Amino acid sequence: MNNKITILRSSMVPLPLENIDTDQIIPARFLKTTTKEGFGDNLFRDWRYDSHGDENKSFVLNDSRYSGQVLVAGQNFGSGSSREHAAWAIAGYGFKVVISSFFADIFKQNAMNNFVLPIVVSPEFLKSLFESIDTDAKAEVEVDLPNQMVINLSSGERAHFDINTYKKLCLIEGLDDIDFLLSNKSKILIWESKDL
C-alpha cells in the first residue's frame, strides 16, 4: 500500500456539517477489534445506512455524483473521544486528505499517524471549496504537501497550511514512527558507538 503523499489532485466529497465527532465518524459498537481492516466500510455508518441496514440515498457517500480522495468537512471535525479508529475509518474508506477550518487536536495527530493529511484552512477558503463543489460535483483540488499549499482548481484560490515538520517528512516518505527510526538505524548505531 502506497502511503506517500506529495502532490495530490482529486475531486472532493463535501460534508458541510460542523462538530462532527468521532462517534459519528465510527460508532462505538465497531470498536471491538484491534486491526484496521473493515473500518472504511463503517465510516459514518449511522448516516450512510438506516436502522434496517439500507442505504440512506441522501447521504453524500451514497451519492454517485461525488467521489475522490479528499473529504471537505465543516468546522470542528473529529471532536469527542480520542479513538484512533476514526482515523482508521477515514483512511480505510480511501480518503488521503481531510480539509476543514478546525480539527480536534487528538484526531489531527491520529490522522497523520494513519497517513491521512488534515488541512486547516480559513472559513472563507472552506466556503469557497463548498461553493465550487456545489457548482460542479467533479470540481477538483490540488494538495501540494511539499509546498504546504492547497489550490481550488475551479477558482484558482490558494491557501497555505501548517504542518509539523517531522509529520510532513513522514507523510511525504510514507513512513510511520517505527519506519522512521529504522530508516535512521545507521545514524543511531554511529551515535551509540561514540565514546561520550
Protein Blocks (a to p, Z undefined) as FASTA:
>chain_A
ZZbdfbdcddddddfbghiafklmpgfklmmbcbfghklmmgoklmmpcfkopacfkbmk
lmmkbgcjbdcddehihiajfbfklmmmmmmnopabdcdfbdcfklmmmmmmnopacddd
dfklmmmmmmmmmmpmkbccdddfknopacdfknopacdddddfklmmmmmnopafklmm
mmmmmmmmmmmmpcZZ
